[in-house]
């Protein structure tokens, strides 16, 4: 036993392999009484080094007994505790002792089997009761692995089963509107006004949506496709089919800029057709607002486009049949639910996202939705050339931008916007703006600037100047991430690219490459770049494929941080991780699908234990699976 040096107590612990120092800074007098020199103890704790010597600070200690003398496979569970519990004597070790005592009392009746017998045999799973014992107090490392595998499968299987039940019940019982005819609106647009031939992916998706809408069941479909893959045109063609069947449509977008963009492009596509399209946002005022509400109610309106203003109680439709939600992760559950109430029979719902979702995440977070993917870009689109340059290469980057402008093209220069430090960001943007002006002096060059602090009117004016090519450069914060379509823009310079997330970088890059010209995205970074950021930049340079980028993003950040998944509650697994446990997830999904195909109400004897378990868990399922 060492001596107390002020507020420090040290002890030397030895075994056949060598020695280690134990150290305490608190509870010294109690430790001195509790520990005897020359006595045998089992010691647990985090190993560290002090002055080159191995050391454990504040170890947990218990007497070394004969049962534990072999020491070979002795695995000890670690339980987290809190300061409050520790003051009551409930540290990790004490919780472990209570858990051990509890597991001695429990029998198989207390933890009955919840998986069907054929699944247990197929995957050679140990019983649920055994898995719970072995995960806490495993006999060997192998026993522990068996327990983890069994319990991870169980978690993922029941998550998939719940989603599958929602989907299967909706397919079988939810009454939906029937779009059974294709008439003049659709045919006239297809023959005379379609601006380009649909890609095979668009045709496939349109077919899937039409099949749903004609089935007499309510549709709930997720449509995902990369930036510029042509989701909006698919949505518009379905809105025209809705109009052919005397139904109205609504498109809800998360921001005014995006709603305006959708309105402009859709109104332009149908401008020579007798289709009534209106816009409704928070900025819609007085007479204009009244007219939109009147047209909605009397059925004059075919398509309403807007922000969450479209779900307000004052907006009454004569016959709403088709609802499109764009970038749905930006909306809360309750907001989306409002759309359902706009008709006695809920409208068909198409949820669109330009953020590609990795398959594993889609199966877990959106598994109750039917799933469509547009996985090819329209013809004529060239891949964007992405380059990573450091701050020292700024003059060369700016010279390159000048060369592109000389060819008659335009460029974006984007600065990060981190909400917590918006004042600093604003200063950086202003500094950046002055720097850009020094490289591109007026009157040879004209620059638009757009940022969140500008009044909406000024922002719109500055954007329009860039859209009309009155200015060659747009300096902005990420407000241009969605909502600007300038086919003539061929260069995107992203400042401090290391501060952006992968999906944000990919979305920003999608603002160029919209015309027939070769486009470039230049990632400029400061002197210090973390390993994670370096990894992100490497992927951006290597691929334009949004799905590959999304997969990598999921790997780097983990499922809990991907936008839109936090609220679902479906990714809060205790053991499973959808990235690392991809194989188990696929197996669990296949097993759940197989059961629901043959026994959708879980009525057979074999599935009785599954049904009982689900009924016990009722109320523990997130209700966010609305659309």
SVG drawing of the C-alpha trace seen along z (x, -y; Angstrom):
<svg xmlns="http://www.w3.org/2000/svg" viewBox="-67 -50 75 75">
<polyline fill="none" stroke="black" stroke-width="0.4" points="0.0,0.0 1.4,-3.4 0.9,-6.5 -1.6,-9.4 0.3,-12.3 -2.1,-15.2 -5.2,-14.1 -3.7,-11.1 -3.4,-7.5 -1.5,-4.9 -1.3,-1.1 0.8,1.5 -1.0,4.4 1.1,7.5 0.4,10.8 2.6,13.3 2.8,11.0 4.0,7.8 2.7,4.9 0.5,1.8 -0.1,-1.2 -3.6,-2.0 -4.4,-5.6 -7.3,-7.4 -7.9,-11.1 -11.2,-10.8 -12.6,-8.6 -9.1,-8.0 -9.8,-7.2 -12.5,-4.7 -10.3,-3.0 -7.4,-2.7 -9.8,-0.9 -11.3,1.4 -8.1,2.7 -5.6,5.0 -1.9,5.3 -1.0,8.8 -4.7,9.6 -5.9,10.9 -8.3,8.6 -10.0,8.5 -9.5,5.0 -11.4,3.3 -10.8,-0.1 -9.5,-2.1 -5.8,-1.7 -3.7,-4.8 0.0,-5.8 1.6,-8.2 5.3,-9.0 5.6,-6.0 4.1,-3.6 0.8,-1.7 -1.9,-3.0 -5.6,-2.7 -7.3,-5.7 -10.2,-5.0 -10.4,-1.3 -13.4,0.9 -12.3,3.6 -13.7,6.9 -12.3,9.9 -10.7,12.5 -12.6,15.8 -11.8,19.4 -14.7,19.5 -12.9,16.7 -9.5,18.1 -9.2,19.4 -9.4,15.9 -9.1,17.1 -12.6,16.3 -13.7,14.0 -15.7,11.3 -17.2,8.6 -20.1,6.4 -19.7,2.6 -22.8,0.7 -23.0,-3.1 -24.0,-4.9 -24.5,-8.5 -23.0,-10.6 -26.3,-10.6 -26.5,-6.8 -22.9,-6.5 -23.6,-8.4 -26.2,-5.7 -23.6,-3.1 -24.9,-2.1 -21.8,-2.3 -21.3,0.0 -20.1,2.9 -23.1,2.7 -25.6,2.5 -23.8,5.6 -24.3,7.5 -28.1,6.6 -28.4,7.6 -26.7,10.9 -29.0,11.6 -32.0,10.7 -31.0,13.1 -30.7,15.9 -34.4,15.4 -35.8,15.1 -36.9,18.2 -37.8,18.8 -41.4,18.0 -40.3,14.4 -38.5,14.0 -40.5,16.1 -39.4,16.7 -40.6,14.1 -39.2,15.4 -40.9,18.2 -39.3,21.6 -38.3,21.8 -36.2,18.6 -34.4,19.8 -33.6,23.0 -32.6,21.3 -30.1,19.0 -29.1,21.3 -30.0,18.7 -29.7,19.4 -33.0,18.8 -34.1,15.3 -33.7,16.2 -30.2,17.5 -29.2,14.5 -30.3,12.1 -28.2,14.1 -25.2,14.4 -25.1,10.8 -24.8,9.7 -22.6,12.6 -21.1,14.6 -19.3,17.8 -16.9,17.1 -16.3,14.5 -18.1,16.9 -21.2,17.1 -21.3,13.3 -21.1,13.1 -24.0,15.5 -26.1,13.4 -25.3,10.2 -26.1,11.7 -29.5,13.0 -30.5,9.8 -29.5,7.5 -31.5,9.7 -34.5,9.5 -34.3,5.6 -34.1,5.3 -36.7,8.0 -39.4,6.3 -38.6,2.8 -39.0,4.2 -42.1,6.2 -43.8,3.1 -43.1,1.1 -44.2,4.0 -47.5,4.3 -48.2,0.6 -47.5,0.9 -49.4,4.2 -52.4,2.9 -52.5,-0.2 -52.2,1.8 -55.0,4.1 -57.4,1.8 -56.8,-1.9 -59.4,-3.3 -57.9,-5.6 -59.1,-7.7 -58.9,-6.0 -57.3,-7.7 -58.7,-5.4 -58.3,-7.5 -55.6,-9.3 -57.2,-12.2 -56.5,-15.5 -54.4,-17.2 -51.8,-14.4 -51.9,-13.4 -51.7,-17.0 -48.7,-17.7 -47.0,-14.4 -47.4,-15.0 -46.9,-18.8 -45.2,-20.3 -42.8,-17.7 -39.4,-19.6 -37.3,-16.4 -37.8,-12.7 -38.2,-11.0 -35.4,-8.7 -36.1,-5.0 -35.9,-5.6 -38.5,-8.4 -40.8,-6.1 -40.4,-3.3 -41.2,-5.6 -44.2,-7.1 -45.6,-3.6 -45.1,-2.7 -47.0,-5.8 -49.8,-5.4 -50.3,-1.8 -50.6,-2.9 -53.0,-5.8 -55.3,-3.5 -55.4,-0.7 -58.2,-2.1 -55.8,-2.1 -54.2,-5.2 -50.7,-5.7 -47.7,-6.6 -44.6,-6.6 -41.1,-7.9 -39.5,-9.2 -35.8,-9.8 -33.4,-11.0 -30.3,-13.0 -30.1,-16.7 -31.4,-17.3 -32.7,-13.8 -36.1,-15.1 -38.4,-14.4 -40.5,-17.5 -41.6,-16.6 -42.7,-13.2 -44.7,-14.9 -46.3,-17.3 -47.3,-14.5 -49.1,-12.8 -50.8,-16.1 -52.1,-16.3 -53.5,-12.7 -55.2,-13.9 -56.7,-16.8 -57.9,-14.3 -59.8,-12.5 -61.3,-15.8 -59.0,-16.0 -56.8,-18.9 -53.1,-18.6 -50.9,-20.4 -47.1,-20.6 -45.6,-21.6 -42.0,-22.8 -40.0,-23.8 -38.9,-27.3 -40.4,-30.2 -37.4,-30.2 -38.0,-26.5 -41.8,-27.0 -41.3,-29.9 -38.8,-27.8 -41.3,-25.0 -44.1,-27.4 -41.9,-29.1 -40.9,-25.9 -44.3,-24.2 -46.2,-27.3 -43.8,-27.7 -44.2,-24.0 -48.0,-24.3 -48.3,-28.0 -50.0,-27.1 -52.4,-24.7 -55.7,-25.4 -54.2,-24.4 -54.7,-26.8 -51.5,-26.9 -51.2,-29.2 -48.6,-30.0 -49.4,-30.4 -46.7,-31.3 -46.4,-33.5 -45.7,-36.4 -49.0,-36.0 -51.0,-39.0 -54.6,-40.5 -56.3,-40.2 -53.9,-37.7 -54.3,-35.4 -58.2,-35.7 -58.2,-34.7 -56.1,-31.6 -58.3,-30.5 -61.5,-31.1 -60.1,-29.1 -59.1,-26.3 -62.6,-26.0 -64.6,-26.3 -62.4,-23.9 -61.1,-26.4 -57.5,-25.6 -55.8,-22.5 -52.4,-22.8 -51.5,-24.7 -47.8,-25.1 -46.6,-26.6 -44.9,-26.4 -46.6,-25.1 -49.1,-27.9 -51.0,-25.3 -51.9,-23.3 -53.5,-26.2 -57.2,-25.7 -58.2,-28.5 -57.1,-26.5 -60.1,-24.4 -60.0,-22.3 -63.0,-21.2 -61.5,-17.8 -57.8,-17.3 -56.5,-14.0 -52.8,-14.3 -50.3,-15.7 -46.5,-16.1 -44.2,-16.9 -40.7,-18.1 -37.7,-17.5 -40.0,-15.9 -37.4,-15.7 -37.7,-19.5 -41.4,-19.1 -42.6,-18.0 -44.9,-15.0 -47.9,-17.1 -47.5,-19.4 -47.5,-16.4 -50.6,-14.9 -52.5,-18.1 -52.5,-17.3 -54.4,-14.0 -57.3,-16.0 -57.8,-18.1 -60.2,-15.5 -62.7,-12.9 -60.7,-10.2 -57.0,-11.0 -55.2,-12.1 -52.4,-10.1 -49.1,-11.2 -45.8,-11.4 -42.8,-12.3 -39.8,-13.6 -36.2,-14.0 -33.1,-15.2 -30.9,-13.9 -30.2,-10.3 -30.9,-7.9 -28.7,-4.8 -30.7,-1.6 -30.1,-0.5 -31.4,-3.8 -34.4,-3.8 -35.3,-0.3 -35.2,-1.4 -36.4,-5.0 -38.9,-4.8 -39.6,-1.1 -43.4,-1.7 -43.4,-3.7 -43.3,-2.3 -40.0,-3.2 -39.1,-4.6 -35.7,-5.8 -34.7,-7.9 -31.2,-6.6 -30.1,-8.2 -29.7,-11.8 -31.4,-13.2 -29.4,-13.0 -26.9,-15.7 -25.9,-16.2 -22.1,-16.0 -20.5,-14.9 -19.2,-17.8 -15.4,-17.9 -14.6,-18.3 -11.2,-19.6 -9.8,-20.2 -7.5,-23.2 -6.0,-24.7 -6.0,-28.4 -2.5,-29.0 -4.0,-28.2 -6.7,-30.9 -5.1,-33.2 -5.1,-30.3 -8.7,-29.4 -9.8,-33.0 -7.9,-33.1 -9.8,-30.0 -13.1,-31.6 -12.1,-34.6 -11.4,-32.2 -14.8,-30.7 -16.5,-34.1 -14.5,-35.1 -16.3,-32.2 -19.6,-33.8 -20.3,-31.5 -21.2,-32.4 -19.9,-31.3 -21.1,-30.8 -18.8,-31.5 -20.4,-30.0 -19.5,-30.6 -20.5,-28.4 -23.3,-29.4 -23.1,-27.9 -26.1,-29.1 -24.4,-29.2 -21.9,-31.7 -24.0,-33.7 -22.3,-37.0 -18.9,-35.6 -20.2,-34.0 -21.7,-37.3 -18.3,-39.0 -16.5,-36.2 -19.0,-36.6 -18.5,-40.4 -14.7,-40.0 -15.0,-37.3 -17.2,-39.7 -14.5,-42.4 -11.8,-39.9 -13.9,-38.7 -14.3,-42.3 -10.6,-42.8 -10.2,-39.9 -13.1,-40.9 -13.3,-44.7 -16.3,-46.6 -17.2,-47.6 -15.5,-44.7 -17.3,-42.2 -20.6,-42.5 -21.4,-40.5 -24.7,-39.6 -24.6,-38.9 -27.3,-36.9 -27.4,-36.0 -30.0,-35.2 -29.9,-38.7 -31.2,-40.4 -34.9,-41.4 -36.7,-38.9 -37.2,-41.5 -33.5,-42.4 -32.6,-38.7 -35.0,-38.0 -33.7,-41.0 -30.1,-39.9 -30.9,-36.3 -32.9,-37.5 -30.0,-39.6 -27.8,-36.5 -30.5,-34.3 -30.8,-36.9 -27.0,-37.0 -26.8,-40.8 -24.2,-39.6 -21.5,-37.0 -20.8,-36.0 -23.0,-35.2 -21.4,-35.4 -23.7,-33.8 -24.2,-31.7 -25.9,-28.3 -29.3,-29.9 -28.7,-28.9 -28.4,-25.2 -31.9,-24.8 -34.0,-27.0 -31.7,-28.4 -31.5,-27.0 -29.0,-28.8 -28.0,-26.5 -25.3,-29.0 -23.5,-28.7 -20.5,-26.5 -18.3,-27.0 -19.1,-26.5 -16.3,-27.6 -17.0,-26.4 -15.1,-28.4 -14.0,-26.6 -15.3,-23.3 -14.0,-21.4 -16.9,-23.0 -19.6,-21.5 -21.2,-18.1 -21.1,-15.6 -24.8,-15.9 -24.6,-19.7 -21.4,-19.7 -23.2,-17.4 -26.4,-19.5 -24.3,-22.7 -22.4,-21.0 -25.7,-20.2 -26.3,-23.9 -23.9,-23.7 -23.8,-21.3 -27.4,-22.1 -26.6,-23.2 -24.7,-21.5 -21.3,-23.0 -18.6,-21.3 -18.9,-22.4 -16.5,-22.5 -16.8,-22.4 -13.7,-23.7 -13.4,-22.9 -11.3,-25.5 -10.0,-24.6 -8.1,-26.4 -4.8,-25.2 -6.3,-22.8 -8.4,-20.0 -9.5,-17.1 -9.3,-13.5 -13.1,-13.3 -13.2,-16.4 -10.3,-15.1 -12.3,-11.9 -15.4,-13.9 -13.4,-15.9 -11.8,-12.8 -15.2,-11.2 -16.5,-14.4 -13.5,-14.5 -13.9,-10.8 -17.6,-10.5 -20.7,-12.4 -23.0,-9.6 -25.3,-10.8 -26.1,-7.3 -22.4,-6.4 -21.9,-9.7 -25.0,-9.1 -23.6,-5.6 -20.3,-7.1 -22.0,-9.9 -23.9,-7.3 -20.6,-5.4 -18.8,-8.6 -21.6,-10.2 -23.6,-7.2 -27.4,-6.8 -28.4,-9.1 -27.0,-12.3 -28.5,-12.0 -31.1,-14.7 -34.7,-13.6 -34.0,-10.4 -33.8,-11.7 -37.6,-12.4 -38.5,-8.9 -37.4,-7.2 -36.9,-4.1 -33.1,-4.2 -32.7,-4.3 -31.6,-0.7 -30.0,0.5 -27.6,2.9 -28.0,2.8 -26.3,0.4 -27.7,0.3 -24.3,-0.6 -22.2,2.1 -25.0,4.7 -26.1,4.4 -26.1,8.2 -28.3,8.8 -30.7,6.0 -31.1,7.6 -31.8,11.0 -34.2,9.5 -36.1,7.7 -36.3,10.8 -37.6,12.8 -40.2,10.1 -41.3,9.9 -41.7,13.6 -43.9,13.8 -46.2,11.0 -46.5,12.4 -47.8,15.7 -49.6,14.5 -50.3,10.8 -52.4,10.8 -50.0,13.1 -52.8,15.5 -51.0,18.9 -49.9,20.8 -46.2,20.4 -46.5,16.6 -48.6,16.4 -45.5,15.6 -44.6,12.8 -48.1,11.3 -48.1,11.6 -44.8,9.8 -45.9,7.0 -49.1,6.5 -47.0,6.2 -44.9,3.6 -47.9,1.5 -47.5,-2.2 -43.7,-2.0 -43.8,-2.6 -43.1,-6.1 -46.2,-7.6 -44.1,-9.6 -44.7,-7.1 -47.3,-9.3 -45.8,-10.1"/>
</svg>
